[in-house]
Amino acid sequence: MGRFSDFLIALGFMKKKVNILCVGLDNSGKTTIINSLNPNKVDNGMIVPTIGFSIETFSKSKLNLTVIDMSGQGRYRDLWEHYYVDVDAVIFVVDSSDKIRTCVAKDELEQMLNHKDLKKRKIPILFFANKNDIEDSMSVADCSNALGLNNVKTKNWYICSCNGLTGDGILTGFNWLIGIIKKILI
């Protein structure tokens, strides 16, 4: 069935399935960003913290996307690694207004990049520097430096400033991610 489905995907009769893992510390805006990407999601104005994980599925750019929204609370971060083996891409959300916790985000990123199920894979990583509307929030360059992104040499990555509430910058980053996924998988 694998070759036949690849043939149908190439002809445009079937959509490629893509798994995206969305991680970041608690209160960074992961769920808000995912909700803004999902055309099926109705905005009710109330976002509750994700406990454990939640899964959103939607289609975009001829891809069937499954986005796994992981809780960023400390006690749930150990769950992230259980999803590494099956992901095609990662979205890492950083609260650019929370300068104090960027060192924690950097530690979590380093653990993720060094995990055996991700270390040797060429999966793309999209970084969202969220909450750019808050006074004194870090610039993209500051977030990149705080996370040590210049040391990430084995992965395609991109960092984008965004505002999860207004949607500003989200499509720019997501379009980059979709473009890279299509180059790698299709």
C-alpha positions as MATLAB code, in Angstrom:
seq = 'MGRFSDFLIALGFMKKKVNILCVGLDNSGKTTIINSLNPNKVDNGMIVPTIGFSIETFSKSKLNLTVIDMSGQGRYRDLWEHYYVDVDAVIFVVDSSDKIRTCVAKDELEQMLNHKDLKKRKIPILFFANKNDIEDSMSVADCSNALGLNNVKTKNWYICSCNGLTGDGILTGFNWLIGIIKKILI';
ca = [
       0.000    0.000    0.000;
       2.963    2.346    0.594;
       3.975    2.785   -3.039;
       0.382    3.061   -4.205;
      -0.387    5.763   -1.642;
       2.826    7.591   -2.628;
       1.595    7.456   -6.233;
      -1.830    8.854   -5.246;
      -0.155   11.620   -3.228;
       2.068   12.513   -6.199;
      -0.995   12.745   -8.450;
      -2.839   14.883   -5.909;
      -5.596   12.369   -5.148;
      -4.456   11.863   -1.588;
      -2.897   14.168    1.002;
       0.371   13.378    2.756;
       0.021   12.843    6.511;
       2.371   14.967    8.607;
       2.888   14.882   12.375;
       4.011   18.107   14.040;
       4.977   18.308   17.701;
       4.354   21.658   19.395;
       6.391   22.228   22.561;
       7.485   25.073   24.816;
       7.223   26.100   28.424;
       3.857   26.583   30.081;
       2.093   29.834   29.236;
       4.203   30.412   26.120;
       1.131   30.411   23.839;
       1.317   27.030   22.108;
      -2.415   26.320   22.126;
      -3.279   29.861   21.055;
      -0.926   29.597   18.068;
      -2.235   26.166   17.039;
      -5.835   27.382   17.325;
      -5.050   30.286   15.016;
      -3.657   27.848   12.414;
      -6.584   25.443   12.577;
      -9.359   26.594   10.220;
     -11.814   24.253   11.969;
     -11.292   25.817   15.393;
     -13.902   28.248   16.611;
     -12.400   31.067   18.663;
     -14.314   31.241   21.900;
     -11.821   33.654   23.440;
     -10.997   31.303   26.298;
      -7.897   29.127   26.277;
      -7.272   26.793   29.185;
      -3.828   25.354   29.917;
      -3.155   22.049   28.204;
      -2.806   19.179   30.644;
      -0.709   16.351   29.196;
      -1.366   16.879   25.498;
      -4.069   17.590   22.960;
      -4.250   16.703   19.293;
      -5.534   18.917   16.511;
      -5.965   17.701   12.933;
      -6.545   19.873    9.890;
      -5.497   20.188    6.259;
      -3.254   22.872    4.870;
      -1.349   23.168    1.591;
      -2.312   19.655    0.432;
      -1.119   18.106    3.694;
      -3.126   16.368    6.428;
      -1.602   17.791    9.590;
      -1.738   16.261   13.026;
      -0.423   18.752   15.567;
       0.360   17.376   19.006;
       0.128   20.224   21.513;
       2.205   19.231   24.531;
       1.796   20.689   27.996;
       4.723   22.868   29.014;
       4.302   22.464   32.748;
       7.400   20.983   34.387;
       5.745   17.760   35.479;
       4.555   17.028   31.909;
       7.708   17.894   29.933;
       8.978   14.326   30.281;
       6.080   13.296   28.026;
       7.538   15.195   25.056;
      10.080   12.491   24.284;
       7.391    9.856   23.747;
       6.349   11.647   20.545;
       9.792   12.327   19.032;
       9.994    9.094   17.064;
       6.879    9.799   14.971;
       7.195   13.533   14.244;
       8.033   15.127   10.918;
       8.558   18.628   12.347;
       8.660   20.541   15.629;
       7.211   23.893   16.614;
       8.977   25.330   19.663;
       7.179   28.306   21.224;
       9.008   30.789   23.434;
       7.399   33.535   25.495;
       9.558   36.464   24.369;
       8.340   38.547   27.311;
       9.612   36.042   29.901;
      13.359   36.710   29.879;
      13.929   34.905   33.164;
      12.673   31.535   31.934;
      14.496   31.514   28.585;
      17.311   29.600   30.300;
      14.770   26.872   31.166;
      13.510   26.891   27.568;
      17.121   26.580   26.364;
      17.716   23.575   28.647;
      14.541   21.876   27.363;
      15.566   22.589   23.769;
      19.032   21.103   24.322;
      17.527   17.981   25.892;
      15.177   17.627   22.938;
      17.925   18.103   20.327;
      20.147   15.549   22.048;
      17.446   12.906   22.426;
      18.259    9.684   20.560;
      15.002    9.785   18.569;
      15.681   13.285   17.198;
      19.438   13.756   17.243;
      20.238   12.180   13.886;
      17.019   13.083   12.077;
      16.823   16.108    9.789;
      13.446   17.335   10.997;
      12.761   21.070   10.698;
      12.124   23.200   13.772;
      10.054   26.361   13.723;
      10.628   28.681   16.667;
       7.939   31.197   17.508;
       9.070   34.138   19.659;
       5.538   34.758   20.892;
       3.996   37.737   22.699;
       5.897   40.328   20.689;
       3.254   42.910   21.622;
       4.307   43.016   25.271;
       6.530   45.909   26.245;
      10.207   44.954   26.673;
       9.719   41.581   24.974;
      12.844   40.158   23.401;
      13.535   40.607   19.717;
      13.977   37.597   17.448;
      17.762   38.081   17.666;
      17.629   38.194   21.474;
      15.489   35.029   21.616;
      17.803   33.294   19.170;
      20.841   34.199   21.279;
      19.139   33.199   24.538;
      18.263   29.783   23.086;
      21.692   29.311   21.494;
      20.192   28.733   18.048;
      23.436   29.591   16.250;
      24.785   26.331   17.680;
      22.004   24.291   16.044;
      23.819   23.091   12.923;
      22.154   19.749   12.150;
      18.563   20.912   11.705;
      16.724   23.292    9.411;
      15.333   25.941   11.715;
      13.675   29.311   11.520;
      12.678   31.770   14.223;
       9.773   34.124   13.758;
       8.357   36.853   15.958;
       4.621   36.463   16.496;
       1.573   37.391   18.483;
      -0.632   34.371   19.095;
      -3.659   36.480   19.993;
      -3.704   38.592   16.821;
      -2.084   36.030   14.522;
       0.665   38.470   13.550;
       3.670   36.556   12.182;
       2.190   33.078   12.574;
       1.532   32.421    8.887;
       5.027   33.619    7.964;
       6.579   30.991   10.202;
       4.090   28.267    9.366;
       4.495   28.788    5.616;
       8.264   28.344    6.066;
       7.624   25.081    7.928;
       5.187   23.752    5.312;
       7.673   24.595    2.542;
      10.471   22.679    4.270;
       8.189   19.713    5.025;
       7.169   19.514    1.375;
      10.823   19.535    0.265;
      11.705   16.746    2.701;
       8.664   14.486    2.482;
       7.199   14.911   -0.964;
];
